[in-house]
Amino acid sequence: MARYFTDEHEWIDVEGDTATVGITDYAQGQLGDIVFVELPGSGTTLSKGGDAAVVESVKAASDVYAPIDGEVTEANEALEDDPALVNTAPESDGWFFRMTIGDKSQLEGLMDEGAYKSFCDGL
């Protein structure tokens, strides 16, 4: 499975024609304690860079953007009952949604783990 990152601090795991999306550990650390997550419904069509979800913390509300084009196939319902999963396991159990990949070429513009770490180090 390949993992990519955006400059908006989303991660995307790619397996075949399916992608799992969430926010990075860096992002959850900046947000603080997560109290609510609004997720897209199955069948929602997403466009790269468009709004996909909303995450609210004790500090602020923030949009989560679609890293690529595609259609939502599943939302992480565990976040409805336990939004703090985004804080405790942001890059595993705290994933936001799964989607079909609309255009694999869009993955080429995303960062790998090393590039993302360098990007964060420069912030």
C-alpha positions as CSV (number, residue, x, y, z in Angstrom):
1,M,0.0,0.0,0.0
2,A,1.3,3.4,-1.0
3,R,0.8,6.4,1.3
4,Y,0.8,10.0,0.1
5,F,0.4,13.4,1.8
6,T,-1.0,16.8,0.8
7,D,0.2,20.3,1.8
8,E,-3.1,20.7,3.6
9,H,-2.1,17.8,6.0
10,E,-4.3,15.0,4.6
11,W,-2.9,11.5,4.1
12,I,-4.1,9.1,1.5
13,D,-3.5,5.3,1.5
14,V,-3.8,3.8,-2.0
15,E,-4.7,0.1,-2.5
16,G,-5.7,-0.8,-6.0
17,D,-8.5,1.6,-7.1
18,T,-9.5,2.4,-3.5
19,A,-8.1,5.2,-1.2
20,T,-8.4,5.8,2.5
21,V,-8.1,9.4,3.7
22,G,-7.5,11.1,7.0
23,I,-5.5,13.9,8.6
24,T,-1.9,13.7,9.7
25,D,-0.5,13.5,13.2
26,Y,0.8,17.0,12.6
27,A,-2.6,18.3,11.7
28,Q,-4.3,16.8,14.8
29,G,-1.6,18.2,17.0
30,Q,-2.2,21.7,15.6
31,L,-6.0,21.4,16.1
32,G,-5.9,20.1,19.7
33,D,-8.7,17.9,21.2
34,I,-11.1,16.9,18.5
35,V,-14.7,17.1,19.6
36,F,-16.7,16.6,16.4
37,V,-16.2,15.2,12.9
38,E,-18.6,15.7,9.9
39,L,-18.0,13.1,7.3
40,P,-19.2,12.8,3.7
41,G,-21.9,10.3,2.9
42,S,-21.4,7.2,0.6
43,G,-21.9,8.2,-3.0
44,T,-20.6,11.7,-2.5
45,T,-18.5,12.8,-5.5
46,L,-15.4,14.6,-4.4
47,S,-13.1,16.9,-6.5
48,K,-9.4,17.3,-5.8
49,G,-9.0,20.2,-3.4
50,G,-12.7,20.5,-2.7
51,D,-14.3,20.2,0.8
52,A,-14.7,16.6,1.9
53,A,-15.2,16.7,5.7
54,V,-15.1,19.0,8.7
55,V,-13.3,18.5,11.9
56,E,-14.0,20.6,15.0
57,S,-11.7,20.9,18.0
58,V,-11.7,22.9,21.1
59,K,-9.6,25.5,19.3
60,A,-11.2,25.7,15.8
61,A,-13.2,24.1,13.0
62,S,-11.2,23.1,9.9
63,D,-12.1,21.7,6.5
64,V,-10.6,18.4,5.3
65,Y,-10.0,18.5,1.5
66,A,-10.2,15.7,-1.0
67,P,-6.7,14.8,-2.1
68,I,-7.9,13.5,-5.4
69,D,-11.1,13.1,-7.5
70,G,-13.3,10.2,-6.6
71,E,-16.5,8.9,-5.0
72,V,-16.9,8.2,-1.3
73,T,-17.6,4.5,-0.6
74,E,-17.5,4.5,3.2
75,A,-17.2,6.9,6.1
76,N,-15.6,5.9,9.4
77,E,-18.6,5.7,11.6
78,A,-16.5,5.1,14.7
79,L,-15.6,8.8,14.6
80,E,-19.3,9.7,15.2
81,D,-19.1,8.0,18.6
82,D,-15.5,8.7,19.4
83,P,-14.1,11.8,17.5
84,A,-11.0,11.7,19.8
85,L,-9.8,8.7,17.6
86,V,-8.5,11.4,15.3
87,N,-6.2,12.5,18.2
88,T,-5.1,9.1,19.4
89,A,-4.7,7.3,16.1
90,P,-4.8,10.0,13.3
91,E,-3.0,7.9,10.7
92,S,-4.7,4.5,11.4
93,D,-8.0,4.0,13.2
94,G,-8.9,7.7,13.0
95,W,-9.3,7.6,9.2
96,F,-12.1,9.8,7.8
97,F,-13.4,8.1,4.6
98,R,-12.7,5.6,1.8
99,M,-13.2,6.5,-1.8
100,T,-12.7,5.2,-5.3
101,I,-9.8,6.8,-7.3
102,G,-11.2,8.9,-10.1
103,D,-7.8,9.8,-11.7
104,K,-4.6,8.0,-10.6
105,S,-2.5,10.7,-12.3
106,Q,-3.5,13.1,-9.5
107,L,-1.4,11.0,-7.1
108,E,1.7,12.3,-8.9
109,G,1.3,15.7,-7.4
110,L,1.3,14.5,-3.8
111,M,4.2,14.1,-1.4
112,D,5.7,10.8,-0.1
113,E,6.5,10.5,3.6
114,G,10.0,12.0,3.3
115,A,8.8,15.0,1.4
116,Y,6.0,15.6,3.8
117,K,8.3,15.4,6.8
118,S,10.6,18.0,5.1
119,F,7.5,20.2,4.4
120,C,6.5,20.1,8.1
121,D,10.0,20.8,9.3
122,G,9.9,24.0,7.2
123,L,6.7,25.2,8.8
